[in-house]
């Protein structure tokens, strides 16, 4: 990949995209363009045609995706399947039609079967159906692997398919409506700490900044504004699993009244049992892996990129609550799903094929992410 190559990054305004563009610039690439909303609607083939006509890329790195956590996945399976499938299929086909030199496709660990033996090896990707809440998204992204291999076989088209594990880091999506587990937990503990100190002004700013302070509960609408009463904030916090009380109950009235000093313990609700395990990949390391693969890897067999470790959600919660100084109590809502039982990648192929190995320690990455979020105003 020449330093003067015209590189287009789809989803370049997003979390991973911003870090990838900085990584490309730091390595001397000069002709980088972004294809993202609202300028380019890549679900619509007209938007894809517009992208190729206007940007004329020689290299395409496809990061754009519609994503979310378990709750978002359960509520939007059709949207996740359709939008991700349409983006990937159309972008890769038009890349071939426009004689693009290389197409780098980002898949997802959600493409792996539900009961894949850990660590996940690339050869296991077709050995079963994905975990149900992730399946529409995971299968839509996995179609790019099929397409990549088919287009190489029939047309000799150079495309690669990378399988990243769950990303985290500064600039992540912290909205409760669509965030993944680490940003959601960081924000929950941050808001819980603010609540314990009666800092309702900072709570208002947090919801306004993240744009998710509008809910409907028991037939009533609540929203966060600059002048919202504290009781409204307590109701919205309760909706997101943050409340006062000796026990986390479903009765809203118990948790939306200001407590006396003896009742001021803050309770944070976490979905699931905490037994599921995950692997987490610091975003700057992910950007490094993508650049190395774009420069050196030219095969259609999938390659895992990750940090190569496994931690339970319960251990993660304990670590984050300690790092953030949370002194309240965690309640596990076991009526909610855990998602896939275990996740951890075998990352040896990335080392062998393009020399990538994750370099950021997990606690170091969490501290950087926490510090970044707390610095936002």
ZAKOL-46943 format. One record per residue (C-alpha): residue number from 0; residue in three letters; x, y, z. Coordinates in nm, 4 decimals. Example, Ala and Ser with C-alpha at 12.3 -4.5 7.8 and 13.67 -1.06 7.14 Angstrom:
REM residues 2
SITE resi resn        X        Y        Z
SITE    0  ALA   1.2300  -0.4500   0.7800
SITE    1  SER   1.3670  -0.1060   0.7140
***
This chain:
REM residues 377
SITE resi resn        X        Y        Z
SITE    0  UNK   0.0000   0.0000   0.0000
SITE    1  UNK   0.1675   0.3146  -0.1244
SITE    2  UNK   0.1820   0.6221   0.1015
SITE    3  UNK   0.0206   0.8217  -0.1802
SITE    4  UNK  -0.2660   0.5759  -0.2345
SITE    5  UNK  -0.6164   0.7245  -0.2163
SITE    6  UNK  -0.7647   0.5592   0.0927
SITE    7  UNK  -1.1336   0.5835   0.1828
SITE    8  UNK  -1.2446   0.4862   0.5320
SITE    9  UNK  -1.6158   0.4155   0.5623
SITE   10  UNK  -1.7461   0.5073   0.9041
SITE   11  UNK  -1.4444   0.7322   0.9446
SITE   12  UNK  -1.6293   0.9716   1.1759
SITE   13  UNK  -1.6989   0.6915   1.4216
SITE   14  UNK  -1.5173   0.5567   1.7234
SITE   15  UNK  -1.2737   0.3222   1.5475
SITE   16  UNK  -1.2635   0.5356   1.2335
SITE   17  UNK  -1.1200   0.8412   1.4068
SITE   18  UNK  -0.8420   0.6372   1.5672
SITE   19  UNK  -0.7671   0.4579   1.2386
SITE   20  UNK  -0.7342   0.7840   1.0477
SITE   21  UNK  -0.4905   0.9179   1.3078
SITE   22  UNK  -0.2913   0.5940   1.2816
SITE   23  UNK  -0.2782   0.6175   0.9007
SITE   24  UNK  -0.1614   0.9787   0.9186
SITE   25  UNK   0.1070   0.8911   1.1723
SITE   26  UNK   0.2421   0.6302   0.9284
SITE   27  UNK   0.2697   0.8798   0.6431
SITE   28  UNK  -0.0491   0.8230   0.4445
SITE   29  UNK  -0.1600   1.1523   0.2935
SITE   30  UNK  -0.4665   1.0948   0.0740
SITE   31  UNK  -0.7333   0.9837   0.3220
SITE   32  UNK  -1.1051   1.0472   0.2736
SITE   33  UNK  -1.4088   0.9623   0.4854
SITE   34  UNK  -1.7362   0.8105   0.3671
SITE   35  UNK  -1.9929   0.8493   0.6423
SITE   36  UNK  -2.3337   0.9943   0.7192
SITE   37  UNK  -2.4823   1.2345   0.6310
SITE   38  UNK  -2.2787   1.2853   0.3122
SITE   39  UNK  -2.2888   0.9185   0.2119
SITE   40  UNK  -2.5744   0.6821   0.2971
SITE   41  UNK  -2.3978   0.3526   0.2308
SITE   42  UNK  -2.7117   0.1427   0.2871
SITE   43  UNK  -2.8521   0.2979  -0.0322
SITE   44  UNK  -2.6742   0.1932  -0.3501
SITE   45  UNK  -2.7012   0.5531  -0.4740
SITE   46  UNK  -2.4878   0.6597  -0.1801
SITE   47  UNK  -2.2342   0.3880  -0.2638
SITE   48  UNK  -2.2195   0.5025  -0.6285
SITE   49  UNK  -2.1738   0.8613  -0.5095
SITE   50  UNK  -1.8863   0.7567  -0.2849
SITE   51  UNK  -1.6908   0.5844  -0.5609
SITE   52  UNK  -1.7624   0.8593  -0.8152
SITE   53  UNK  -1.6549   1.1443  -0.5880
SITE   54  UNK  -1.3737   0.9935  -0.3788
SITE   55  UNK  -1.2241   0.7551  -0.6380
SITE   56  UNK  -1.0537   0.5332  -0.3790
SITE   57  UNK  -0.7722   0.2928  -0.4553
SITE   58  UNK  -0.8010   0.1339  -0.1112
SITE   59  UNK  -1.1279   0.0967   0.0828
SITE   60  UNK  -1.1297   0.0187   0.4558
SITE   61  UNK  -1.4879  -0.0641   0.5479
SITE   62  UNK  -1.5617   0.0117   0.9137
SITE   63  UNK  -1.9143   0.1517   0.8843
SITE   64  UNK  -2.1684  -0.0575   1.0727
SITE   65  UNK  -2.4962  -0.0391   1.2607
SITE   66  UNK  -2.4150  -0.1781   1.6055
SITE   67  UNK  -2.5332  -0.1876   1.9664
SITE   68  UNK  -2.5427  -0.3853   2.2891
SITE   69  UNK  -2.7705  -0.6745   2.3847
SITE   70  UNK  -3.0786  -0.4580   2.4422
SITE   71  UNK  -3.0361  -0.2753   2.1113
SITE   72  UNK  -2.9780  -0.6067   1.9303
SITE   73  UNK  -3.2971  -0.7560   2.0742
SITE   74  UNK  -3.5040  -0.4541   1.9720
SITE   75  UNK  -3.3608  -0.4079   1.6192
SITE   76  UNK  -3.2681  -0.7450   1.4618
SITE   77  UNK  -3.4110  -0.6667   1.1169
SITE   78  UNK  -3.2458  -0.3254   1.1005
SITE   79  UNK  -2.9110  -0.4708   1.2035
SITE   80  UNK  -2.9278  -0.7467   0.9440
SITE   81  UNK  -3.0489  -0.5339   0.6542
SITE   82  UNK  -2.8288  -0.2291   0.6976
SITE   83  UNK  -2.5067  -0.4206   0.7621
SITE   84  UNK  -2.5666  -0.6698   0.4809
SITE   85  UNK  -2.6549  -0.3991   0.2287
SITE   86  UNK  -2.3544  -0.1853   0.3164
SITE   87  UNK  -2.1041  -0.4687   0.2915
SITE   88  UNK  -2.2350  -0.6382  -0.0221
SITE   89  UNK  -2.2782  -0.3175  -0.2211
SITE   90  UNK  -1.9500  -0.1614  -0.1159
SITE   91  UNK  -1.7453  -0.4692  -0.2031
SITE   92  UNK  -1.9211  -0.5261  -0.5349
SITE   93  UNK  -1.8727  -0.1663  -0.6422
SITE   94  UNK  -1.5108  -0.1814  -0.5289
SITE   95  UNK  -1.4585  -0.4695  -0.7717
SITE   96  UNK  -1.6521  -0.2835  -1.0456
SITE   97  UNK  -1.4384   0.0281  -0.9950
SITE   98  UNK  -1.1130  -0.1727  -0.9971
SITE   99  UNK  -1.0219  -0.0822  -0.6415
SITE  100  UNK  -0.6796  -0.2219  -0.5536
SITE  101  UNK  -0.7751  -0.3585  -0.2119
SITE  102  UNK  -1.0842  -0.3848   0.0076
SITE  103  UNK  -1.0372  -0.4298   0.3833
SITE  104  UNK  -1.3565  -0.5605   0.5460
SITE  105  UNK  -1.4141  -0.5499   0.9219
SITE  106  UNK  -1.6265  -0.8344   1.0496
SITE  107  UNK  -1.7175  -0.9080   1.4095
SITE  108  UNK  -1.6653  -1.1674   1.6784
SITE  109  UNK  -2.0471  -1.1955   1.6793
SITE  110  UNK  -2.0091  -1.4001   1.3592
SITE  111  UNK  -1.8717  -1.6972   1.5528
SITE  112  UNK  -2.1004  -1.9840   1.6637
SITE  113  UNK  -2.2606  -1.9552   2.0064
SITE  114  UNK  -2.0650  -2.2459   2.1567
SITE  115  UNK  -1.7323  -2.2011   1.9803
SITE  116  UNK  -1.4492  -2.3568   2.1863
SITE  117  UNK  -1.2258  -2.0901   2.3372
SITE  118  UNK  -1.0012  -1.9461   2.2219
SITE  119  UNK  -1.1938  -1.8944   1.8953
SITE  120  UNK  -0.9948  -2.0164   1.5961
SITE  121  UNK  -1.0671  -1.8877   1.2463
SITE  122  UNK  -1.1343  -2.2438   1.1280
SITE  123  UNK  -1.4339  -2.2648   1.3659
SITE  124  UNK  -1.6305  -1.9792   1.2145
SITE  125  UNK  -1.8720  -2.2033   1.0207
SITE  126  UNK  -1.9195  -2.4692   1.2898
SITE  127  UNK  -2.2587  -2.3522   1.4198
SITE  128  UNK  -2.5130  -2.0728   1.4513
SITE  129  UNK  -2.4229  -1.7472   1.6318
SITE  130  UNK  -2.5648  -1.6517   1.9722
SITE  131  UNK  -2.9274  -1.5522   1.9122
SITE  132  UNK  -2.9138  -1.1855   2.0144
SITE  133  UNK  -2.6058  -1.1324   1.7937
SITE  134  UNK  -2.7020  -1.3511   1.4973
SITE  135  UNK  -2.8633  -1.0967   1.2587
SITE  136  UNK  -2.5699  -0.8570   1.2939
SITE  137  UNK  -2.3037  -1.1293   1.2977
SITE  138  UNK  -2.4372  -1.3137   0.9939
SITE  139  UNK  -2.4817  -0.9936   0.7936
SITE  140  UNK  -2.1164  -0.9061   0.8529
SITE  141  UNK  -2.0053  -1.2638   0.7821
SITE  142  UNK  -2.1550  -1.2410   0.4326
SITE  143  UNK  -1.8574  -1.0186   0.3471
SITE  144  UNK  -1.6305  -1.3170   0.4135
SITE  145  UNK  -1.8287  -1.5274   0.1670
SITE  146  UNK  -1.8225  -1.2433  -0.0842
SITE  147  UNK  -1.4511  -1.1805  -0.0361
SITE  148  UNK  -1.3628  -1.5421  -0.1045
SITE  149  UNK  -1.6045  -1.5688  -0.3987
SITE  150  UNK  -1.4792  -1.2504  -0.5639
SITE  151  UNK  -1.1163  -1.3559  -0.5224
SITE  152  UNK  -1.1937  -1.6980  -0.6721
SITE  153  UNK  -1.3917  -1.5679  -0.9713
SITE  154  UNK  -1.2435  -1.2240  -1.0353
SITE  155  UNK  -0.9052  -1.2253  -0.8611
SITE  156  UNK  -1.0262  -0.9318  -0.6514
SITE  157  UNK  -0.8001  -0.8479  -0.3553
SITE  158  UNK  -1.0057  -0.8235  -0.0373
SITE  159  UNK  -0.9361  -0.9281   0.3217
SITE  160  UNK  -1.1628  -1.0000   0.6184
SITE  161  UNK  -1.0653  -0.9164   0.9759
SITE  162  UNK  -1.2488  -1.0332   1.2881
SITE  163  UNK  -1.2071  -0.7848   1.5748
SITE  164  UNK  -1.3197  -0.8589   1.9276
SITE  165  UNK  -1.5144  -0.6044   2.1404
SITE  166  UNK  -1.3474  -0.2630   2.1206
SITE  167  UNK  -1.3220   0.0001   2.3922
SITE  168  UNK  -1.1329   0.3223   2.4527
SITE  169  UNK  -1.1517   0.7035   2.4394
SITE  170  UNK  -1.4215   0.8303   2.2050
SITE  171  UNK  -1.6441   0.5235   2.2425
SITE  172  UNK  -2.0247   0.5400   2.2253
SITE  173  UNK  -2.1548   0.5930   2.5796
SITE  174  UNK  -2.5277   0.6198   2.5015
SITE  175  UNK  -2.7319   0.3759   2.7093
SITE  176  UNK  -2.9471   0.3102   2.4019
SITE  177  UNK  -2.6727   0.1503   2.1953
SITE  178  UNK  -2.3428   0.1260   2.3863
SITE  179  UNK  -2.1450  -0.1890   2.4551
SITE  180  UNK  -2.0628  -0.3182   2.8008
SITE  181  UNK  -1.7488  -0.1214   2.8981
SITE  182  UNK  -1.8764   0.2286   2.8113
SITE  183  UNK  -2.2175   0.1455   2.9607
SITE  184  UNK  -2.0595   0.0337   3.2890
SITE  185  UNK  -1.8205   0.3287   3.3066
SITE  186  UNK  -2.1093   0.5678   3.2610
SITE  187  UNK  -2.3304   0.3859   3.5135
SITE  188  UNK  -2.0655   0.4047   3.7833
SITE  189  UNK  -1.9890   0.7672   3.6942
SITE  190  UNK  -2.3563   0.8655   3.7246
SITE  191  UNK  -2.3919   0.6618   4.0443
SITE  192  UNK  -2.0990   0.8517   4.1960
SITE  193  UNK  -2.2580   1.1830   4.0948
SITE  194  UNK  -2.5882   1.0713   4.2460
SITE  195  UNK  -2.4257   0.9751   4.5748
SITE  196  UNK  -2.2887   1.3295   4.6034
SITE  197  UNK  -2.6175   1.4965   4.4936
SITE  198  UNK  -2.4456   1.6484   4.1889
SITE  199  UNK  -2.7635   1.6808   3.9833
SITE  200  UNK  -2.6173   1.9586   3.7671
SITE  201  UNK  -2.3468   1.7219   3.6398
SITE  202  UNK  -2.6061   1.4470   3.5872
SITE  203  UNK  -2.8110   1.6853   3.3718
SITE  204  UNK  -2.5052   1.7729   3.1623
SITE  205  UNK  -2.4206   1.4033   3.1176
SITE  206  UNK  -2.7646   1.3116   2.9804
SITE  207  UNK  -2.7848   1.6174   2.7560
SITE  208  UNK  -2.4382   1.5421   2.6145
SITE  209  UNK  -2.5224   1.1776   2.5410
SITE  210  UNK  -2.8706   1.2502   2.4031
SITE  211  UNK  -3.0512   0.9672   2.5818
SITE  212  UNK  -3.2359   1.1519   2.8581
SITE  213  UNK  -3.5845   1.0989   2.7128
SITE  214  UNK  -3.7909   0.8024   2.8326
SITE  215  UNK  -4.1498   0.6931   2.8773
SITE  216  UNK  -4.2378   0.5203   3.2026
SITE  217  UNK  -4.5836   0.4164   3.3274
SITE  218  UNK  -4.7482   0.6167   3.0502
SITE  219  UNK  -4.5611   0.9378   3.1345
SITE  220  UNK  -4.2833   1.1057   2.9390
SITE  221  UNK  -3.9712   1.2243   3.1163
SITE  222  UNK  -3.6825   1.4201   2.9696
SITE  223  UNK  -3.3663   1.5877   3.0881
SITE  224  UNK  -3.3440   1.9615   3.0293
SITE  225  UNK  -3.1325   2.2316   3.1921
SITE  226  UNK  -3.4200   2.3059   3.4284
SITE  227  UNK  -3.5501   1.9507   3.4856
SITE  228  UNK  -3.6498   1.8847   3.8468
SITE  229  UNK  -3.4337   1.6444   4.0421
SITE  230  UNK  -3.7251   1.3993   4.0704
SITE  231  UNK  -3.7312   1.3618   3.6897
SITE  232  UNK  -3.3610   1.2821   3.6927
SITE  233  UNK  -3.4160   1.0173   3.9586
SITE  234  UNK  -3.6852   0.8547   3.7434
SITE  235  UNK  -3.4609   0.8487   3.4365
SITE  236  UNK  -3.1660   0.7168   3.6350
SITE  237  UNK  -3.3876   0.4414   3.7747
SITE  238  UNK  -3.4916   0.3477   3.4205
SITE  239  UNK  -3.1232   0.2918   3.3400
SITE  240  UNK  -3.0573   0.0883   3.6535
SITE  241  UNK  -2.9201   0.3520   3.8928
SITE  242  UNK  -3.1155   0.4329   4.2077
SITE  243  UNK  -3.1239   0.4906   4.5813
SITE  244  UNK  -3.2472   0.2275   4.8218
SITE  245  UNK  -3.1720  -0.0671   5.0479
SITE  246  UNK  -3.2805  -0.3059   4.7736
SITE  247  UNK  -3.3242  -0.2639   4.3988
SITE  248  UNK  -3.6995  -0.2929   4.3422
SITE  249  UNK  -3.9283  -0.2404   4.0410
SITE  250  UNK  -4.1447   0.0119   4.2269
SITE  251  UNK  -4.0415   0.3457   4.0791
SITE  252  UNK  -4.1734   0.5461   4.3730
SITE  253  UNK  -3.9233   0.3804   4.6086
SITE  254  UNK  -3.6313   0.5159   4.4087
SITE  255  UNK  -3.7481   0.8532   4.2792
SITE  256  UNK  -3.7740   1.0322   4.6104
SITE  257  UNK  -3.4732   1.1937   4.7713
SITE  258  UNK  -3.3628   0.9706   5.0605
SITE  259  UNK  -3.2541   1.0668   5.4047
SITE  260  UNK  -2.8881   1.0205   5.4939
SITE  261  UNK  -2.9365   0.6678   5.6277
SITE  262  UNK  -3.0955   0.5546   5.2981
SITE  263  UNK  -2.8356   0.7089   5.0697
SITE  264  UNK  -2.6737   0.3917   4.9385
SITE  265  UNK  -2.6691   0.3934   4.5577
SITE  266  UNK  -2.7571   0.0713   4.3762
SITE  267  UNK  -2.6432  -0.0082   4.0210
SITE  268  UNK  -2.8250  -0.2790   3.8261
SITE  269  UNK  -2.6236  -0.4959   3.5838
SITE  270  UNK  -2.7857  -0.7283   3.3291
SITE  271  UNK  -2.7246  -1.1038   3.3467
SITE  272  UNK  -2.5419  -1.3262   3.5924
SITE  273  UNK  -2.1923  -1.1895   3.5374
SITE  274  UNK  -2.0672  -1.5361   3.4440
SITE  275  UNK  -2.0235  -1.4711   3.0715
SITE  276  UNK  -1.6686  -1.3934   2.9619
SITE  277  UNK  -1.5433  -1.1423   2.7107
SITE  278  UNK  -1.2225  -1.0256   2.5507
SITE  279  UNK  -1.1706  -0.6523   2.5102
SITE  280  UNK  -0.9473  -0.4789   2.2567
SITE  281  UNK  -0.8133  -0.1272   2.3049
SITE  282  UNK  -0.9133   0.0868   2.0071
SITE  283  UNK  -0.5652   0.2227   1.9297
SITE  284  UNK  -0.4326  -0.1337   1.9136
SITE  285  UNK  -0.7182  -0.2240   1.6780
SITE  286  UNK  -0.6247   0.0646   1.4495
SITE  287  UNK  -0.2644  -0.0595   1.4429
SITE  288  UNK  -0.3795  -0.4112   1.3509
SITE  289  UNK  -0.5952  -0.2842   1.0635
SITE  290  UNK  -0.3133  -0.0754   0.9157
SITE  291  UNK  -0.0676  -0.3657   0.9352
SITE  292  UNK  -0.3170  -0.5999   0.7680
SITE  293  UNK  -0.3929  -0.3454   0.4964
SITE  294  UNK  -0.0208  -0.3114   0.4270
SITE  295  UNK   0.0841  -0.6777   0.4443
SITE  296  UNK  -0.2034  -0.9273   0.4239
SITE  297  UNK  -0.3482  -1.0307   0.0880
SITE  298  UNK  -0.5537  -1.3466   0.1405
SITE  299  UNK  -0.9261  -1.4062   0.1833
SITE  300  UNK  -0.9003  -1.6381   0.4827
SITE  301  UNK  -1.0330  -1.4553   0.7908
SITE  302  UNK  -0.7950  -1.3272   1.0574
SITE  303  UNK  -0.8771  -1.2599   1.4222
SITE  304  UNK  -0.7500  -0.9359   1.5737
SITE  305  UNK  -0.7694  -0.8949   1.9500
SITE  306  UNK  -0.5865  -0.8815   2.2807
SITE  307  UNK  -0.5851  -1.2555   2.3504
SITE  308  UNK  -0.7275  -1.2627   2.7045
SITE  309  UNK  -1.0596  -1.3469   2.8723
SITE  310  UNK  -1.2381  -1.1851   3.1679
SITE  311  UNK  -1.5823  -1.2487   3.3180
SITE  312  UNK  -1.8368  -0.9674   3.3282
SITE  313  UNK  -1.8451  -1.0028   3.7076
SITE  314  UNK  -1.4666  -0.9528   3.7239
SITE  315  UNK  -1.4973  -0.6573   3.4867
SITE  316  UNK  -1.7623  -0.4968   3.7080
SITE  317  UNK  -1.5429  -0.5431   4.0147
SITE  318  UNK  -1.2446  -0.3911   3.8351
SITE  319  UNK  -1.4350  -0.0891   3.7040
SITE  320  UNK  -1.6133  -0.0193   4.0308
SITE  321  UNK  -1.2761  -0.0204   4.2058
SITE  322  UNK  -1.1070   0.2008   3.9467
SITE  323  UNK  -1.3944   0.4489   3.9673
SITE  324  UNK  -1.4223   0.4514   4.3457
SITE  325  UNK  -1.7830   0.3309   4.3523
SITE  326  UNK  -1.8923   0.2584   4.7107
SITE  327  UNK  -2.2540   0.1564   4.6523
SITE  328  UNK  -2.3916  -0.1861   4.5707
SITE  329  UNK  -2.4257  -0.3852   4.2480
SITE  330  UNK  -2.7438  -0.5859   4.1867
SITE  331  UNK  -2.7435  -0.8513   3.9132
SITE  332  UNK  -3.0663  -0.8726   3.7113
SITE  333  UNK  -3.0568  -1.2416   3.6249
SITE  334  UNK  -3.3813  -1.2205   3.4266
SITE  335  UNK  -3.1808  -1.0470   3.1528
SITE  336  UNK  -2.9623  -1.2396   2.9027
SITE  337  UNK  -2.5878  -1.2931   2.9340
SITE  338  UNK  -2.5335  -1.3143   2.5594
SITE  339  UNK  -2.2710  -1.5529   2.4247
SITE  340  UNK  -2.1304  -1.7634   2.7152
SITE  341  UNK  -1.7611  -1.7110   2.6378
SITE  342  UNK  -1.5548  -1.5000   2.4003
SITE  343  UNK  -1.1832  -1.5047   2.3457
SITE  344  UNK  -0.9885  -1.5086   2.0218
SITE  345  UNK  -0.6901  -1.7113   1.9127
SITE  346  UNK  -0.4745  -1.4283   1.7751
SITE  347  UNK  -0.1727  -1.6270   1.6576
SITE  348  UNK  -0.2593  -1.5902   1.2900
SITE  349  UNK  -0.2365  -1.2090   1.3096
SITE  350  UNK   0.1134  -1.2442   1.4537
SITE  351  UNK   0.2157  -1.4891   1.1820
SITE  352  UNK   0.0630  -1.3074   0.8847
SITE  353  UNK   0.1339  -0.9407   0.9572
SITE  354  UNK   0.3198  -0.9233   1.2872
SITE  355  UNK   0.0458  -0.7770   1.5044
SITE  356  UNK   0.0359  -0.8220   1.8816
SITE  357  UNK  -0.1712  -0.6093   2.1203
SITE  358  UNK   0.0428  -0.3791   2.3362
SITE  359  UNK  -0.1988  -0.2001   2.5735
SITE  360  UNK  -0.2604  -0.3594   2.9130
SITE  361  UNK  -0.6277  -0.3924   3.0097
SITE  362  UNK  -0.6139  -0.1835   3.3265
SITE  363  UNK  -0.4125   0.0821   3.1432
SITE  364  UNK  -0.6740   0.0937   2.8673
SITE  365  UNK  -0.9601   0.1152   3.1168
SITE  366  UNK  -0.7923   0.4013   3.3032
SITE  367  UNK  -0.7431   0.5949   2.9784
SITE  368  UNK  -1.1078   0.5390   2.8841
SITE  369  UNK  -1.2366   0.6421   3.2275
SITE  370  UNK  -1.0176   0.9530   3.2319
SITE  371  UNK  -1.1358   1.0512   2.8842
SITE  372  UNK  -1.5030   1.0133   2.9739
SITE  373  UNK  -1.4738   1.2032   3.2998
SITE  374  UNK  -1.2987   1.4887   3.1143
SITE  375  UNK  -1.5978   1.5436   2.8833
SITE  376  UNK  -1.8060   1.8517   2.9553
***
